[in-house]
């Protein structure tokens, strides 16, 4: 039954994306950027509601009071498609670090260009770091932005060995703004290669900001330890819930 619900959700999810992009296109590219963000948040809320209705997902957002005002970096664990749109709900003026190739997708690429994202050419390595940092610095010079980055670069299976890349450390050192770490357990319920979306409570937890001023090794270790410790706690919490997802039980050794 849950597999059927998942298939129905995917069908409605992609249909909703197509319909909303077409419907909102005239207004989105005319209104100011701050009003365009209202459209993005409405789009995100509609998919959270759809996932709740069809798949039985619930949501718990913690630590919102830890998010400082003004310019900052947001370094989030990345386990699922879920956080890519959910994250837009909590920031007044956000930007994403994302692959430049995504900007070539019709409609989607036009939308993200309007929102002033930070594109990255992954294949260029050191040149990509310089380009990414220059783009982020130019944006921060013009406005107070919250730049969202996934330090591991791509979605990772819940419980997998962490693979943090240097990009977030480079941005931290060069931009001198606070970094807000984010832990979550979304991959337990909607994993990258999971055949179905499991019911239960998906948690996103904002952690204490890391102030500017640490050296690269201290920052890198602090960020990884902070996110991984909190993420492991959320996995354990899911394993002890009344309806634990299979992966949570597997990671907890088979016992709730």
C-alpha positions in Angstrom: 0.0 0.0 0.0 2.8 2.5 0.9 4.4 1.8 -2.5 1.2 2.7 -4.3 1.0 5.9 -2.2 4.6 6.7 -3.1 3.9 6.2 -6.8 0.8 8.4 -6.5 2.8 11.1 -4.7 5.5 11.1 -7.4 2.9 11.5 -10.1 1.2 14.3 -8.3 4.5 15.9 -7.4 5.8 16.2 -10.9 2.4 17.2 -12.2 2.2 19.9 -9.6 5.7 21.2 -10.5 4.8 21.5 -14.1 1.4 23.2 -13.5 2.8 25.6 -10.9 5.8 26.6 -13.0 3.5 27.4 -16.0 0.9 29.1 -13.8 3.3 31.3 -11.9 5.7 32.2 -14.8 4.1 35.5 -15.8 3.9 36.9 -12.3 7.2 35.4 -11.1 9.4 37.3 -13.6 7.6 40.6 -13.2 7.3 41.0 -9.4 10.3 42.1 -7.3 12.6 39.4 -5.9 11.1 39.6 -2.4 7.6 38.9 -3.7 8.9 36.1 -6.0 10.1 34.4 -2.8 6.5 34.3 -1.6 5.7 32.2 -4.7 8.6 29.9 -4.0 7.5 29.3 -0.4 3.9 28.7 -1.5 5.3 26.1 -3.9 7.3 24.4 -1.1 4.3 24.4 1.3 2.1 22.8 -1.4 4.5 19.9 -1.7 4.9 19.4 2.0 1.1 19.3 2.3 0.9 16.8 -0.7 3.5 14.5 0.9 1.7 14.6 4.2 -1.7 13.9 2.6 -0.5 11.1 0.3 2.4 9.5 2.2 1.6 10.3 5.8 4.7 12.4 6.4 4.8 14.7 9.4 7.4 17.5 10.0 9.3 18.8 13.0 11.4 21.9 12.6 13.7 22.6 15.5 16.1 25.4 16.5 14.5 28.1 14.4 15.4 30.6 17.1 19.1 29.9 16.5 19.1 31.4 13.0 20.7 34.8 13.2 19.6 37.8 11.1 21.6 39.2 8.3 24.1 37.5 5.9 25.1 33.9 6.7 26.0 30.5 5.3 23.7 27.6 6.0 25.5 24.2 5.9 22.9 21.4 5.7 23.1 17.6 5.7 21.7 16.4 2.4 19.9 13.0 2.3 16.8 13.6 0.3 15.0 15.8 -2.3 12.8 16.9 0.6 15.2 19.5 2.1 15.9 21.1 -1.3 12.5 22.9 -1.2 11.7 22.8 2.5 14.8 24.9 3.3 13.3 27.9 1.5 10.6 28.3 4.2 12.9 29.6 6.9 15.0 32.4 5.3 14.0 35.9 4.3 16.3 36.1 1.3 18.0 32.8 0.4 20.4 31.7 -2.3 21.6 28.2 -3.1 25.0 26.9 -4.1 24.1 24.5 -7.0 25.5 22.9 -10.2 25.7 25.4 -13.1 24.2 22.7 -15.4 20.9 22.9 -13.5 20.5 26.5 -14.8 20.2 25.1 -18.3 17.0 23.3 -17.6 13.9 25.0 -19.1 11.7 26.8 -16.6 13.7 25.5 -13.6 16.8 27.2 -14.7 14.9 30.5 -15.4 13.4 30.3 -11.9 16.7 29.8 -10.1 18.4 32.5 -12.1 15.8 35.0 -10.9 16.6 34.0 -7.3 20.4 34.9 -7.7 21.9 31.5 -7.0 25.6 30.7 -6.7 26.5 28.4 -9.6 29.4 25.9 -9.4 31.3 24.2 -12.2 32.2 21.0 -10.4 34.6 19.7 -13.0 36.9 22.8 -12.7 37.9 22.1 -9.0 40.1 25.0 -7.8 38.7 27.4 -10.4 35.2 26.4 -9.3 36.1 27.4 -5.7 37.3 30.8 -6.9 34.3 31.4 -9.1 31.9 30.2 -6.4 33.4 32.5 -3.8 33.5 35.5 -6.1 29.8 35.0 -7.0 28.8 34.7 -3.3 30.9 37.7 -2.3 29.2 39.9 -5.0 25.8 38.8 -3.8 26.6 39.5 -0.2 28.0 42.9 -1.1 24.6 43.9 -2.6 22.2 42.4 0.0 21.8 40.4 3.2 21.6 36.9 1.9 21.4 33.4 3.5 23.5 31.2 1.2 22.5 27.5 1.5 25.1 24.9 0.7 25.2 21.1 1.1 28.8 20.4 2.3 28.9 16.9 0.9 27.9 18.2 -2.5 25.2 15.6 -3.2 22.6 13.5 -1.4 24.0 10.8 0.8 22.3 7.8 2.3 21.4 8.2 6.0 24.1 6.6 8.1 26.7 6.7 5.3 30.2 7.8 6.1 30.4 11.6 5.8 32.3 13.1 2.8 32.5 16.8 3.5 34.1 18.8 0.7 36.4 21.9 1.0 33.9 24.3 -0.5 32.1 25.2 2.7 35.4 25.8 4.5 36.6 28.0 1.7 33.5 30.1 1.8 33.7 30.4 5.6 37.3 31.6 5.5 36.7 34.0 2.6 33.3 35.5 3.5 33.7 35.9 7.3 30.0 35.3 8.0 28.4 32.9 10.6 27.6 29.4 9.5 24.4 27.7 10.7 24.8 23.8 10.7 21.6 21.8 9.9 21.0 18.2 10.8 18.1 16.1 9.5 16.8 12.6 9.1 14.9 12.9 5.8 16.8 10.1 4.2 15.3 7.6 6.6 11.9 8.3 5.1 12.6 9.5 1.5 16.1 8.2 0.5 17.9 8.9 -2.8 17.4 5.3 -4.1 14.5 4.3 -1.8 11.6 2.6 -3.7 9.1 4.2 -1.4 8.5 7.1 1.0 7.8 5.9 4.5 5.3 7.6 6.9 6.7 9.2 10.0 8.1 12.5 11.3 10.9 14.1 9.3 13.0 16.4 11.5 15.1 19.3 10.4 17.2 20.8 13.2 19.1 24.1 13.1 22.1 24.1 15.3 24.1 26.8 17.0 25.9 29.1 14.5 29.6 28.9 14.1 31.1 32.4 14.3 33.8 33.6 11.9 37.4 33.4 13.1 38.3 29.7 13.3 41.1 28.4 11.2 40.3 26.0 8.4 41.0 22.7 10.3 39.1 23.8 13.5 36.1 25.0 11.4 36.0 21.9 9.2 36.2 19.5 12.2 33.6 21.6 14.3 31.1 21.7 11.4 31.4 17.9 10.7 31.2 16.9 14.3 28.3 19.2 15.0 26.2 18.0 12.1 27.1 14.3 12.3 26.4 14.1 16.1 23.0 15.7 15.8 22.1 13.6 12.7 23.0 10.4 14.5 20.8 11.5 17.4 17.9 12.1 15.0 18.4 8.6 13.5 18.3 7.0 17.0 15.2 9.0 17.8 13.5 7.7 14.7 14.5 4.1 15.5 12.8 4.5 18.9 9.6 5.9 17.4 6.3 4.1 17.3 6.6 3.4 13.5 10.4 3.4 12.8 11.4 3.4 9.1 13.4 0.2 8.1 16.7 2.1 7.6 16.5 3.6 11.1 16.1 0.1 12.6 19.0 -1.2 10.5 21.3 1.6 11.6 20.3 1.1 15.2 21.1 -2.6 15.1 17.6 -3.9 14.6 16.1 -2.7 17.9 13.8 0.2 18.4 
